[in-house]
Amino acid sequence: MKILFVLSVDAWTRCTATIERYVAAGRAAGHEVAVFGEPNPELPTIAYTTDITDVDLAVFVVQIVQDIPQMPGLARLIDHIPRQRRIALDLWGRYNDTVRIEHDFNHLEKLDGHQAWEWQEAIQSISDRVLQPTLSPVKTGVGSFLFHAFDSSSVMSGQRSAKDAAAAWCSAGPTEKPYGAAYVGSNWHRWAGVRDFLEQYDKVRAKIGPARLSGWDWSERPQWAIDNGIAGVDTDPELLARLGVEVGDGMRYHEIVPLLGRARFAPILHRPLFRHLGFVTGRTFETFHADAVPVILLPRDQVAAIFGPAGLELTPGDDIAGHLESQLSHPERTWDAVLATRAHLAKHHSYAERLTELGAHLPERA
């Protein structure tokens, strides 16, 4: 199977880690998986190609304007790859009508100048099959494909038993784990969720350790957001300082999991739009690669459907501080839930499984 991903790949943002693992999983399974374009020396582990002959499936991964190739590249793809062999994968809800949840929204007219109908027409021009990373798409005619996945080989810790994992977790000192909690992600409509977690976490900070927050635009509200009136890029430097939060800039994609592993806990949270649409992200699964206990801050029905029953043990509900204290008091039970959830993800949400799901979209060759 020859799969071509069409998107803009950046070492500092979006779904680069996911694409890299698709390339590796495809190679392991005997498939040819590559990104359309010239090789990028910053991303040597990702295969690129401009050869579009005999492509079985072209997956147009749509997040930002730059993901859709400019002419003549787009015309070449459309002309040479039959429509039935093209899929539009909408990762940010662009294909939906305009949705506003709190300050969050799916169409960035103030920034990219494109309204809902323009995105819809552009996506329809690519393919009749539009997929989104949710179990329950809300727009009629849209299919489900979670896209992001879990990679067992990327798990940082090697303990096979909850007892051993708990012992290593408890015995790790400030050199191995200088942080009690760590979150990595850009400040794009995530401040409310991050703030709520950090305020709750402060109740147990003295017992667990300081929190670390890394990503773009956490240290101060950026001027571009002020100029454009974008309310969803908020922050409170005074609050972060009072809570003792260490703030860092954005990170290259391969640095994220090691940093999360330097903390005891790593929250999984989604921006309001994604919670509303039920979308998953790379970090939904990737957090389980780190040597940290995930704190799943998502609706319980979504947790059960994706992470399995053990994932509910990692879901705190409203009392985050009490949940963390309980996990500290019962480390073996905590790590039993982590390992059971990893096993569930490996069985149901591996990259091999995702490739099989993509293969189901292949049309019969004439």
C-alpha positions in Angstrom: 0.0 0.0 0.0 1.4 3.4 -1.0 0.0 6.2 1.2 0.8 9.9 0.6 0.1 12.4 3.3 -0.4 15.9 2.1 0.1 18.6 4.7 2.6 21.2 6.0 4.9 19.6 8.6 6.6 21.7 11.2 9.1 20.4 13.8 7.6 22.8 16.4 3.9 22.3 16.1 0.8 20.3 15.1 1.0 16.6 14.2 4.7 16.0 13.3 5.2 13.2 15.8 2.1 11.4 14.5 3.3 11.6 10.9 6.7 10.4 11.8 5.2 7.3 13.5 3.0 6.6 10.5 6.1 6.5 8.3 7.8 4.1 10.7 4.7 1.9 11.2 4.2 1.8 7.4 7.8 0.7 6.8 7.5 -2.0 9.4 4.3 -3.3 7.8 5.8 -3.3 4.3 3.9 -0.2 3.2 5.3 3.0 1.6 4.2 6.0 3.6 5.5 9.5 2.8 4.7 13.2 2.9 4.2 15.0 -0.4 7.1 17.4 -1.0 10.8 17.8 -1.0 12.9 16.4 1.9 13.2 18.5 5.0 16.7 18.4 6.5 15.1 19.4 9.9 13.0 16.2 9.8 15.3 13.4 8.5 13.1 10.6 9.9 10.1 11.6 7.8 10.0 10.3 4.3 9.1 12.8 1.6 8.4 12.3 -2.1 7.1 14.1 -5.1 6.5 10.8 -6.9 2.7 10.5 -7.1 2.5 7.5 -9.5 0.5 4.5 -8.3 -0.6 6.2 -5.0 -3.2 4.0 -3.3 -4.4 6.7 -1.0 -3.7 10.4 -0.7 -4.6 11.7 2.7 -5.0 15.5 2.8 -4.5 16.5 6.4 -6.2 19.8 6.9 -5.5 22.1 9.9 -4.2 25.4 8.6 -4.2 27.1 5.2 -0.6 26.0 4.5 -1.7 22.4 4.6 -3.4 22.7 1.2 -0.6 22.9 -1.4 -0.3 25.9 -3.6 -0.5 25.7 -7.4 0.8 24.0 -9.4 1.4 21.3 -6.8 -2.3 21.0 -5.9 -3.3 20.8 -9.5 -0.8 18.0 -10.1 -2.2 16.0 -7.1 -5.8 16.5 -8.2 -5.1 15.7 -11.9 -3.0 12.6 -11.3 -4.5 10.9 -8.2 -8.1 9.8 -8.9 -10.8 11.4 -6.7 -11.8 8.0 -5.2 -8.2 7.6 -3.9 -8.2 10.9 -2.1 -9.4 11.5 1.5 -9.8 14.8 3.3 -8.9 14.5 7.0 -10.2 17.6 8.9 -8.3 17.8 12.2 -9.6 21.2 13.3 -13.3 21.2 12.4 -12.9 23.4 9.3 -15.6 21.5 7.4 -18.2 22.2 10.0 -20.4 25.3 10.0 -19.0 28.0 12.3 -18.9 26.9 15.9 -18.1 29.1 18.9 -17.6 27.6 22.3 -16.5 30.0 25.0 -13.7 32.0 23.3 -12.9 29.1 20.9 -13.9 28.8 17.3 -13.2 26.7 14.2 -12.9 29.5 11.6 -10.1 32.0 12.0 -11.5 34.8 9.8 -9.5 37.5 11.6 -6.2 35.6 11.1 -6.5 33.7 7.8 -9.4 35.5 6.1 -11.3 32.4 5.3 -14.9 31.8 6.2 -16.8 28.5 6.7 -18.1 28.2 3.1 -14.5 28.7 1.7 -13.2 25.8 3.8 -16.1 23.6 2.9 -15.7 24.2 -0.8 -12.0 23.7 -0.6 -12.3 20.4 1.2 -15.1 19.2 -1.1 -12.9 19.9 -4.1 -10.3 17.5 -2.6 -12.6 14.5 -1.9 -16.1 13.2 -1.4 -14.8 11.5 1.8 -14.3 13.8 4.7 -13.1 12.3 8.0 -12.6 13.9 11.4 -10.7 12.6 14.5 -13.8 11.9 16.6 -15.9 8.9 17.3 -19.1 10.9 16.6 -18.9 13.5 13.9 -21.7 16.1 14.2 -21.8 17.1 10.6 -23.8 14.9 8.2 -21.7 12.9 5.8 -18.5 13.1 7.7 -16.8 9.9 8.7 -14.8 9.0 11.8 -11.0 8.4 11.8 -9.1 9.2 15.0 -5.8 9.6 13.0 -3.6 10.0 16.1 -2.5 6.8 17.8 -0.4 5.1 20.5 3.0 3.6 19.9 4.2 1.0 22.4 7.8 1.3 21.2 7.8 5.0 22.2 7.0 4.4 25.8 9.9 5.8 27.9 9.8 3.5 30.9 10.4 -0.2 30.6 8.7 -1.5 33.8 6.4 -4.4 33.0 4.6 -4.7 36.3 2.7 -2.1 38.3 4.8 -3.0 41.4 8.1 -2.2 39.6 6.7 1.0 37.9 5.3 2.3 41.2 8.6 1.6 43.0 10.6 3.5 40.3 8.0 6.4 40.3 8.1 6.7 44.1 11.9 6.5 44.4 12.7 9.0 41.7 14.4 12.0 43.2 14.4 15.7 42.1 17.2 15.0 39.6 15.0 12.5 37.7 11.7 14.2 38.4 12.1 17.9 39.2 8.4 18.6 38.5 5.3 17.4 40.1 3.2 18.1 37.0 4.1 19.1 33.5 2.0 20.2 30.5 3.3 21.0 27.0 1.1 22.7 24.4 0.6 26.1 22.8 -1.6 28.7 24.5 -4.4 28.5 21.9 -7.7 28.5 23.7 -6.3 26.3 26.5 -5.8 28.9 29.3 -9.1 28.2 31.1 -8.4 24.5 31.3 -4.7 25.0 32.3 -5.6 27.6 34.9 -8.2 25.4 36.5 -5.8 22.5 36.7 -2.9 24.6 38.2 -5.2 26.3 40.8 -6.3 22.8 41.9 -2.8 21.5 41.7 -1.5 24.2 44.0 -3.3 22.5 46.9 -0.9 19.6 46.7 2.1 21.4 45.1 4.2 21.3 48.3 3.8 17.5 48.6 4.4 16.7 44.9 6.6 19.4 43.5 6.4 22.5 41.2 4.5 22.5 38.0 6.1 23.1 34.5 4.2 24.7 31.6 5.9 24.8 28.2 4.6 26.1 24.9 4.1 29.3 22.9 2.6 32.4 24.5 2.2 31.3 28.2 4.5 33.9 29.7 2.5 36.9 28.4 -0.4 37.7 26.1 1.1 38.1 22.6 0.8 41.4 20.8 -0.8 39.7 17.7 -3.6 38.4 19.9 -4.2 41.9 21.3 -4.1 43.5 17.8 -6.6 41.0 16.5 -8.9 40.8 19.5 -8.3 37.1 19.9 -9.6 36.4 23.5 -8.6 32.8 23.6 -4.9 33.4 23.9 -5.1 34.5 27.6 -2.7 34.1 30.4 -1.9 35.5 33.9 1.8 35.9 34.6 1.1 37.0 38.2 -1.0 34.0 38.9 1.6 31.7 37.4 4.3 33.3 39.5 2.2 33.0 42.6 1.5 29.3 41.9 5.2 28.7 41.4 4.8 27.5 37.8 8.0 27.3 35.7 7.2 28.6 32.2 9.1 27.6 29.1 8.8 28.3 25.4 7.7 26.0 22.6 9.6 22.7 22.0 10.5 20.6 19.1 8.1 17.6 18.8 10.7 15.0 19.9 11.5 16.8 23.1 7.9 16.7 24.5 7.7 13.2 25.9 11.1 13.3 27.7 10.0 16.5 29.4 6.7 15.0 30.5 8.6 12.1 31.9 10.5 14.5 34.2 7.2 15.0 36.1 5.1 12.7 38.2 1.8 13.7 36.6 1.0 14.9 33.1 -2.5 16.3 32.4 -4.4 15.6 29.2 -6.8 18.4 28.3 -8.5 19.6 25.1 -9.5 23.1 24.0 -13.2 23.8 24.3 -13.9 23.4 20.6 -12.3 19.9 20.6 -14.2 18.9 23.7 -17.5 20.0 22.1 -16.7 18.1 18.8 -15.2 15.1 20.7 -11.9 15.5 18.8 -8.7 13.8 19.9 -5.2 15.2 19.4 -1.7 13.8 19.3 -1.2 14.4 23.0 -4.4 12.4 23.8 -2.3 9.3 23.1 1.3 10.5 23.2 1.1 11.5 26.9 0.9 7.7 27.7 4.4 7.4 26.1 5.9 9.4 29.0 7.2 8.1 32.3 4.4 10.0 34.1 0.9 9.3 35.4 -1.6 10.9 33.0 -4.4 13.0 34.5 -7.2 12.7 31.9 -9.3 15.9 32.1 -11.9 14.8 29.5 -15.6 13.8 29.7 -15.9 10.3 31.2 -17.9 8.9 28.3 -15.1 9.9 25.9 -12.5 8.4 28.3 -14.3 5.1 28.6 -14.8 4.9 24.8 -11.1 5.6 23.9 -9.0 4.7 26.9 -11.1 1.8 28.2 -12.3 1.1 31.8 -8.9 1.5 33.4 -8.7 5.1 32.0 -11.5 6.1 34.3 -9.2 5.5 37.2 -7.0 8.3 35.8 -9.9 10.7 35.4 -10.2 13.0 38.5 -13.6 14.6 38.0 -14.0 17.9 39.9 -11.6 17.1 42.8 -8.2 17.1 41.0 -6.2 17.7 44.2 -8.0 14.8 46.0 -7.4 12.6 43.0 -3.7 13.3 43.0 -3.4 12.7 46.7 -5.2 9.4 46.3 -2.8 8.3 43.5 0.2 9.2 45.6 -1.1 7.2 48.5 -1.8 4.1 46.2 1.0 4.1 43.7 0.7 0.5 42.7 -3.0 0.8 42.0 -2.3 4.0 40.1 0.3 2.3 37.9 -1.9 -0.7 37.4 -4.4 1.7 35.8 -1.6 3.3 33.6 -0.3 -0.1 32.4 -3.8 -1.4 31.7 -4.7 1.7 29.8 -1.5 1.4 27.7 -2.4 -2.2 26.9 -5.9 -1.1 25.8 -4.4 1.7 23.6 -1.8 -0.8 22.1 -4.6 -3.2 21.2 -7.2 -0.7 19.9 -5.3 2.5 18.9 -2.0 1.4 17.5 -0.5 2.9 14.3 -0.8 -0.6 12.7 -4.6 -0.5 13.5 -4.8 3.0 12.0 -3.2 1.8 8.8 -5.7 -1.0 8.6 -8.5 1.5 9.1 -7.0 3.6 6.3 -6.8 0.5 4.1 -10.5 0.0 4.4 -11.0 3.2 2.4 -9.1 1.9 -0.6 -11.2 1.5 -3.7 -10.9 -1.6 -5.8 -8.4 -1.2 -8.6 -9.9 -1.4 -12.1 
